[in-house]
Amino acid sequence: MNLLRLESAEHPHPLALVKPLPLTRHPAAVYLSQLAESSRRTMGHNLNWCARVLSAGQCDRLTLDWSKLRYEHTAALRAILLETHPPSTANLKLSAVRQVLKTARKLRLIDADDYEDAVSIDRIPGDAPLRGRLLKTEEIKALLKVCQESETAIGTRDAAAIACFCAGLRRAEVAALDYGDCDFTTGGLFVRQGKGKKYRQTYLIPGGLELLENWVALRGRRSGPLFYPCQWWGEIVPDRRITSEAIALRLQEWGKVAGLETFSAHDFRRTFISNLLDKGVDIVTVQQLVGHSNIGTTARYDRRGEETKRAAVQKLGFGLG
């Protein structure tokens, strides 16, 4: 092992940085600094993977000299991804590399012709299998039932959190809610910490406001995080914000108690989108409610299935007979 490290130090990879760059001049660091925290983690992981492949394991995203990348490097990376990753994952990694190269060009670290050639690789074709699943109404009711029957502060809090999930919020958005973001007259939720740092207004579904009021009766009507941590014996820990990881873990625990099949917090969001589309709500309104920048992203969440498409065709107002 020591010998390998010595040989690596004596013969650094041609794509390795000769000397460290300040973070304000490092294309990967500058690119990642512009992303939301969750996206920063994902894209940072993707860039580390690409850096290791490009450098035969010698570099990570901060020690690779991205300005040295040329068409032969990105084309080779694409070929490896084509063989090893599903299209959506592969294209996400390629997108991360393109964005770093774009940043390198803006920082004047790479020549315009070299940049254009390096980013000219095609997307990898193909669709990935649909992720996640829809939650049935009976499953959501079963979750709420076990929360409420626990007769604990944790159960009351988590029932209110489920109401927010049923309004299409991501788990990080639920954790980021403040008391002041809730309109207890209209059932509105003002999402200040959406993906891409975008703001939006959405609304609790029927019955959700009552669940939120039950939690607030325990929490109190003071400013600060909407969802506090709770001790297992029932004590609420004020002035601290529950984490998105803790919320996801609690949902899994309640799911086991209710005897449900495996699901994720994000499945509530998929269900919200599909149910709205199934009720005939136009896709632009759905896009605004869930905070998607691209309407195509909203469409990919649609899990209504073939029966809905068949029924839609039957609505045509003419026949061939």
C-alpha positions, 0 to 999 in steps of 0.5 A: 500500500505504501509503495502504491502511494509513493508511486502515485506521488512520483507519477501523478496522473496527467489530469491531476492539478499541479498545485491547488486552486483557491476555491473561488477559482476552482470550477468544481467548487464554484459550480457546487457553491451555486446549488442548494444543499441537497443538490450540492451533495448529489452533484458533488458525489457525481463529480467525485465518481467522474474524477476517479474514473478519469484519473484512474482513481488518483483524483477527486473533484477538487484535485482533478484539473477540469480545465485539461479535459478534452473531447477524448476524455468526455467521450471515454467517460460517456462510453463507460457510463453507457456500459455501467449506468442506467440512462438517467443516472449516466446523464446526470453525471455527464450534466455535472461534468458539462456544468463544471466545464462551463464554469471553467470556461467562464473562469477563463481556464479553458479555451473556447474551442476545447470547451465546445469540443469537450461538451459536444458529447450526446446524451445517453438515450433511453428511459429509466424505469419509473421510481417509487410508487403511488400510495393508496388512500387506505395506506395514508389513512392507516399511517394517520391512524397509528400516529393518532392512536399512539396518543403521543406528541410524536404521533401528533407531530408526525400526523401533521407532517404527513398532512404536509407531505400529502400537499406535495412537499419534499421532505427537506421542505417539510423540515424547513417549514416555520410556524409563520409559513402556515395560513390557518385560515386557508390551509396555505403553506408557503414554501421558502426553502424549495429546491433551487431556493425557489418560493411557492405557495401550496395548500393542505388537502381536506383534513390536513388543516385539522391535523396541523392544528392538533400539533400546534395545540401542543407546540404552541403558537410561537414563531420558529420551526414548525416541527420540533423534535420530541423525546420518546417519553413525550417532551417537545424540544422547542427552538430546534428544527427536526431534520429531514432524515428524522422525518423520513425515519419516523415515516418508515417506523409508522409504516412498519407499525401500520403493516404497509409495504415499503415506501418513501417520503417522496412517494407522497409527492408522486401521489399528490401529482398523480391524483391532481392530474387524475382529477383533471387539474391542468399540468401547469397548475400542478407544476406551480403547486409542486415547484417544478421548473420544467413541466416535463419533470411534472409529467414524469411523476405521473403514475396513473397508468394505462387505465387512465389513458384508455379512459381519456381516449373514450371521452372523444366526442365521436365514433367510427361506427 
